[in-house]
């Protein structure tokens, strides 16, 4: 879409969403509710953090901690991911059992990983590679029936019109220069491109609101109007924002960074209560989001499977991150982990996909998921020969999910107890309770 068409779309939006429309009046459309249900059923997605920062192999925040922007941006002329293959990416993701992918279209360094008319600082116009990787990824997601979500940064360490916040202070920016009106229009024109030129997009995943959380005067990101733009362009597109706060009006999913809902081990969820919206936890396979060559401390497959189960037990999705290499390949260890998770989900996906969270919360022995008349007990840390389930219900039968061996159970005052056989060493011993 050219600039004139984008401006026309924005003008139409201003008419259909007048300034007097209050954010509190947001009511999800039928299309959004359908997407929310589909999103919640999927339970597993893959996050992709990829940009020119991969060339430095120091993670996605390298510009904030490294050289001036003028030197950093020059490296775009050497970015040539010759081994990028969208079909191989999507095939590996689908084989893992993940049902959607969230791709970083523009991170905090300001480099756009798609063809945009708003700046030459993008992968098509600013690199010798010259290919629109997002278009190739979008086409392949459609071909393989994998839903596409798009990450978009609210902050920019390089553009002169972005009002500097608490980050990006060492990137060579003049902190006295800013033009919020210009920057806001730039973002909305890019969002219009993303939601016009790349097929169906099921969610926009924002990040960076926290850059101005320490301002003396509250910073107005003008989110209601931006969210309305998204819903106007694609009525079924979900809006999520990684602001580490309870959801704002106009948002359709709630995001938790590096923690399952209700926990705050990473320090990002202290003020992030659990809402009634569909929930998603984003987590890394190793330590970084973007590629870092010496970050080889990958979580093993058992840890990742159990994290997926724990997340599902909280009624949330797991968005598991991969940081591709500068040549365009997914790291070999990441591919191994994807294969292992796919193998586990092919055998046990019925207890994860389309389920609700545990009706009694997590327990020392593990957690539970539910689907219809089935209660699935995920026993990951048995410390006795039986597990107590603090859930009062009428039971028709109890059996192993794998093997279907019938198990003995005993009703208790506040629930029931299941006797455990000799449990084999496994990622997750699943018990199926028919209610």
C-alpha positions in Angstrom: 0.0 0.0 0.0 1.4 3.4 -0.9 1.5 6.5 1.4 -1.6 8.1 -0.2 -3.7 5.0 0.4 -2.4 4.7 3.9 -3.3 8.3 4.7 -6.8 7.7 3.2 -7.2 4.7 5.5 -6.1 6.7 8.5 -8.5 9.5 7.6 -11.4 7.0 7.3 -10.5 5.6 10.7 -10.7 9.1 12.2 -14.3 9.3 11.0 -15.3 5.9 12.1 -13.5 6.2 15.5 -14.2 9.7 16.7 -12.0 11.3 19.4 -14.9 11.3 21.8 -15.0 7.5 21.8 -14.0 6.5 25.3 -11.5 3.6 25.7 -13.7 2.1 28.4 -16.4 1.6 25.8 -14.4 -1.1 23.9 -16.4 -4.2 23.4 -14.7 -7.1 21.5 -16.4 -7.8 18.2 -17.7 -11.2 17.2 -14.5 -11.6 15.0 -12.3 -10.8 18.0 -14.1 -13.3 20.2 -13.7 -16.0 17.6 -10.0 -15.3 17.4 -9.7 -15.3 21.2 -11.3 -18.7 21.3 -9.1 -20.1 18.6 -6.0 -18.5 20.3 -6.8 -20.1 23.7 -7.3 -23.5 22.0 -3.9 -23.4 20.4 -1.9 -23.3 23.6 1.5 -23.3 21.9 3.3 -20.8 19.7 6.8 -19.9 18.6 8.3 -16.4 19.1 11.0 -15.3 16.6 13.4 -12.5 17.6 15.4 -11.7 14.4 17.0 -8.6 13.1 20.4 -7.1 12.2 21.4 -7.4 15.8 21.9 -11.1 15.1 25.0 -10.1 13.1 26.7 -9.0 16.3 25.6 -12.2 18.1 25.1 -10.3 21.4 21.4 -10.3 21.7 18.6 -8.0 20.7 19.6 -5.1 23.1 23.1 -4.8 21.6 22.5 -1.3 20.3 21.4 -0.1 23.7 24.6 -1.4 25.3 26.9 -1.0 22.3 28.1 1.5 19.7 26.4 4.7 18.4 23.5 4.2 16.1 25.4 5.6 13.1 27.9 2.7 13.4 25.3 0.1 14.2 23.0 1.0 11.3 25.9 0.7 8.8 25.9 -3.1 9.4 22.6 -3.4 7.6 24.6 -3.2 4.4 26.2 -6.5 5.3 23.1 -8.3 6.4 22.7 -11.2 3.9 20.8 -14.2 5.5 21.5 -16.5 2.5 20.2 -19.6 4.3 16.8 -18.2 5.2 14.1 -20.6 4.1 10.5 -19.7 5.1 9.2 -23.2 4.2 11.8 -24.9 6.4 11.1 -22.5 9.3 7.3 -23.0 9.2 7.6 -26.8 8.7 9.8 -27.1 11.8 7.5 -24.9 13.8 4.4 -26.9 12.7 6.1 -30.2 13.4 6.8 -29.0 16.9 3.1 -28.9 17.6 3.1 -25.1 17.7 0.0 -23.6 16.0 1.2 -20.0 15.6 4.3 -17.9 15.1 5.0 -14.4 16.4 7.6 -12.6 14.3 9.5 -9.4 15.2 8.7 -6.9 12.5 10.5 -4.0 14.1 12.4 -4.2 17.4 13.7 -1.4 19.6 16.7 -0.8 17.3 14.2 0.5 14.7 15.2 -1.8 11.8 12.1 -3.0 9.9 12.2 -6.7 8.9 9.7 -6.1 6.1 9.2 -3.9 3.1 8.0 -0.4 4.3 7.5 2.8 2.5 8.1 4.7 5.7 11.9 4.3 5.9 14.7 2.8 3.8 16.0 1.3 7.0 14.4 -2.1 6.2 15.5 -5.5 5.0 14.4 -4.9 1.4 15.8 -1.4 0.8 18.6 -1.3 3.4 20.4 -4.6 2.8 22.0 -6.5 -0.1 19.6 -9.4 0.6 16.7 -7.4 -0.8 14.0 -9.9 0.1 10.9 -9.4 2.1 11.3 -12.2 4.7 7.9 -11.3 6.3 6.1 -11.8 3.0 7.7 -15.1 2.5 6.9 -16.2 6.0 3.3 -15.0 5.7 2.8 -16.9 2.5 4.2 -20.1 4.0 2.1 -19.7 7.2 -1.0 -19.5 5.0 0.2 -22.6 3.0 0.8 -24.7 6.1 -2.1 -23.3 8.2 0.0 -21.8 10.9 -1.4 -18.5 12.3 0.7 -15.4 12.1 1.2 -12.9 14.9 3.4 -9.8 14.6 5.6 -8.2 17.2 5.9 -4.4 16.9 8.0 -2.1 19.2 6.5 1.0 20.6 9.9 2.5 21.2 12.8 3.3 18.8 16.4 4.0 19.8 17.3 5.5 16.5 14.5 7.7 15.1 14.9 11.4 16.0 11.2 11.9 16.4 10.7 9.2 19.1 10.6 10.9 22.6 13.5 9.2 24.4 12.5 7.2 27.5 14.7 5.4 30.1 16.4 3.3 27.5 18.5 4.1 24.4 20.4 6.9 26.1 23.8 5.7 24.7 22.8 5.3 21.0 23.8 8.8 19.9 20.3 10.3 20.0 19.8 14.0 20.9 17.5 13.7 24.0 16.1 17.2 23.4 14.8 16.4 19.9 11.5 14.6 19.6 8.2 14.9 17.7 5.6 12.5 19.1 3.0 13.5 16.5 5.3 12.5 13.7 6.4 9.3 15.4 2.9 8.2 16.2 1.8 8.7 12.6 4.9 6.8 11.4 3.9 3.8 13.6 0.3 3.8 12.5 1.3 3.9 8.8 3.6 1.0 9.4 0.9 -0.9 11.2 -1.4 -0.2 8.3 1.2 -1.7 5.9 1.5 -4.8 8.1 -2.2 -5.3 8.3 -2.8 -4.6 4.6 0.1 -6.3 2.8 0.7 -9.5 4.7 -2.5 -11.5 4.6 -4.4 -12.5 7.8 -2.7 -11.4 11.0 -4.2 -12.9 14.1 -2.5 -10.7 16.6 -0.3 -7.6 17.0 2.1 -8.0 19.9 3.3 -4.6 21.3 6.3 -4.0 23.4 8.0 -0.9 24.9 5.3 0.8 26.8 7.5 0.5 29.9 10.1 2.8 28.4 8.2 5.8 29.7 6.9 4.3 33.0 9.4 6.3 35.0 8.4 9.7 33.5 7.4 12.4 35.9 4.3 13.1 33.9 2.3 10.1 32.6 3.1 9.5 28.9 0.2 9.3 26.6 0.8 6.6 24.0 -2.6 7.2 22.4 -3.3 3.5 22.6 -7.1 3.5 22.2 -6.9 5.1 18.8 -4.1 2.8 17.7 -5.9 -0.3 18.9 -9.0 1.0 17.0 -6.9 1.3 13.9 -5.9 -2.4 14.2 -9.4 -3.6 14.8 -10.7 -1.5 11.9 -8.1 -2.9 9.4 -8.5 -6.5 10.4 -11.6 -7.0 12.7 -10.4 -10.4 14.0 -6.9 -9.2 14.8 -6.1 -9.5 18.5 -4.2 -6.8 20.4 -1.7 -7.6 23.1 0.8 -5.4 24.9 3.8 -6.5 27.0 3.5 -3.5 29.4 3.7 -5.7 32.6 0.4 -4.2 33.8 -3.2 -5.4 33.9 -4.8 -5.2 30.4 -5.7 -1.7 29.1 -9.0 -1.1 27.4 -8.9 -2.3 23.8 -6.6 -5.2 24.5 -7.7 -8.8 23.7 -5.0 -11.0 25.3 -2.9 -10.6 28.4 0.9 -11.2 28.2 3.2 -12.4 30.9 7.0 -12.2 30.3 9.1 -15.1 31.6 6.5 -16.2 34.1 3.3 -18.2 34.1 0.3 -16.2 35.3 0.3 -15.6 39.0 4.1 -15.9 39.4 6.8 -13.1 39.4 10.1 -14.9 39.5 11.5 -12.7 36.7 10.3 -9.4 38.3 8.1 -8.3 35.4 4.7 -9.3 36.8 4.6 -7.6 40.2 1.7 -5.4 39.1 0.3 -7.7 36.5 -2.8 -9.4 37.9 -4.6 -12.2 36.1 -7.5 -11.0 34.0 -10.4 -12.8 32.3 -8.8 -12.4 28.9 -6.9 -15.2 27.1 -3.5 -15.5 28.6 0.0 -16.0 27.1 3.4 -16.6 28.7 6.5 -15.8 26.6 9.7 -17.6 27.5 13.1 -18.2 26.0 14.7 -21.5 25.1 18.0 -20.3 26.5 18.8 -17.0 28.2 18.4 -14.4 25.4 15.6 -13.5 23.0 17.9 -12.5 20.1 20.8 -14.6 18.9 23.8 -14.6 21.2 26.6 -16.9 20.2 27.9 -17.9 23.6 24.4 -18.4 25.1 24.4 -22.2 24.9 22.6 -22.8 28.2 19.4 -24.2 26.6 16.6 -25.6 28.7 16.4 -29.3 28.1 13.3 -30.9 26.4 11.9 -32.1 29.7 12.0 -28.7 31.2 10.3 -27.2 28.1 7.6 -29.8 28.0 6.9 -29.3 31.7 6.8 -25.6 31.3 4.2 -26.0 28.5 2.1 -28.2 30.8 2.4 -25.8 33.7 1.3 -22.9 31.5 -1.7 -24.9 30.1 -2.5 -25.8 33.8 -2.9 -22.0 34.3 -5.2 -21.7 31.4 -2.5 -19.9 29.3 -0.5 -20.3 26.1 3.2 -20.8 25.9 5.0 -18.6 23.3 8.5 -20.1 23.2 11.3 -18.0 21.7 14.0 -18.8 19.1 16.7 -16.3 18.0 17.7 -17.2 14.4 21.3 -16.9 13.3 22.5 -14.1 11.0 22.6 -16.5 8.1 18.9 -17.1 8.5 19.0 -20.6 10.0 17.3 -21.6 13.2 20.0 -22.8 15.7 20.5 -26.6 15.7 19.7 -26.9 19.4 16.4 -25.1 18.9 15.5 -27.4 16.1 16.2 -30.4 18.4 14.0 -29.0 21.1 11.2 -28.4 18.5 11.4 -32.0 17.4 11.2 -33.3 21.0 8.2 -31.1 21.8 6.5 -32.2 18.6 7.0 -35.9 19.5 5.5 -35.3 23.0 2.6 -33.3 21.7 1.7 -35.9 19.0 1.3 -38.4 21.8 -0.3 -36.1 24.4 -1.7 -33.1 22.7 -5.2 -34.1 23.5 -4.5 -33.1 27.1 -3.1 -29.6 26.1 -4.9 -28.3 23.0 -8.4 -26.9 23.5 -8.2 -27.5 27.3 -9.1 -25.3 30.2 -6.8 -24.7 33.2 -6.7 -26.6 36.4 -9.9 -26.1 38.5 -7.8 -26.4 41.7 -4.6 -24.7 40.8 -1.1 -26.2 40.7 -0.1 -28.8 43.3 3.2 -30.2 44.6 2.9 -33.2 42.3 2.0 -31.1 39.2 -1.1 -29.6 37.6 -4.3 -30.4 35.7 -6.1 -29.5 32.5 -9.7 -30.1 31.6 -11.7 -30.8 28.4 -15.4 -31.6 28.5 -15.9 -34.6 30.8 -12.2 -35.3 31.1 -9.9 -34.1 33.9 -6.2 -34.7 33.0 -3.8 -34.9 36.0 -0.3 -34.1 34.9 2.0 -35.7 37.6 5.5 -34.4 37.2 6.8 -34.5 40.8 5.3 -37.5 42.6 6.7 -37.7 46.1 4.5 -40.5 47.4 2.6 -43.6 46.0 -0.5 -41.5 45.6 -1.7 -38.1 44.7 -4.4 -36.1 46.4 -6.7 -34.1 44.1 -8.5 -31.3 46.0 -11.5 -31.4 43.6 -15.0 -32.6 44.5 -16.7 -34.3 41.5 -18.5 -37.4 40.5 -16.0 -39.9 39.0 -16.9 -42.5 36.4 -13.4 -43.9 36.0 -9.6 -43.3 36.4 -7.0 -44.6 34.1 -3.5 -43.9 32.7 -3.7 -41.7 29.7 -0.9 -43.7 28.0 -1.7 -47.4 28.1 -5.2 -46.9 29.6 -4.5 -49.0 32.6 -7.2 -48.6 35.2 -6.1 -46.9 38.4 -7.5 -47.2 41.9 -8.9 -44.1 43.5 -10.5 -43.2 46.8 -13.0 -40.4 47.6 -12.0 -38.0 50.3 -13.9 -35.3 52.2 -12.4 -32.5 50.0 -11.5 -34.4 46.8 -10.1 -37.8 45.9 -6.8 -39.7 46.0 -5.4 -41.7 43.1 -3.0 -44.6 43.8 0.1 -44.5 41.6 1.7 -47.5 40.0 5.5 -47.6 39.6 5.8 -44.6 37.4 8.4 -44.8 34.6 10.9 -42.0 34.1 9.0 -39.5 31.9 8.4 -35.9 31.3 4.8 -36.0 32.5 2.8 -39.0 33.8 -0.8 -38.2 32.8 -3.9 -39.6 34.5 -7.2 -39.4 32.8 -10.2 -38.9 35.1 -13.7 -39.3 33.5 -16.2 -37.2 35.3 
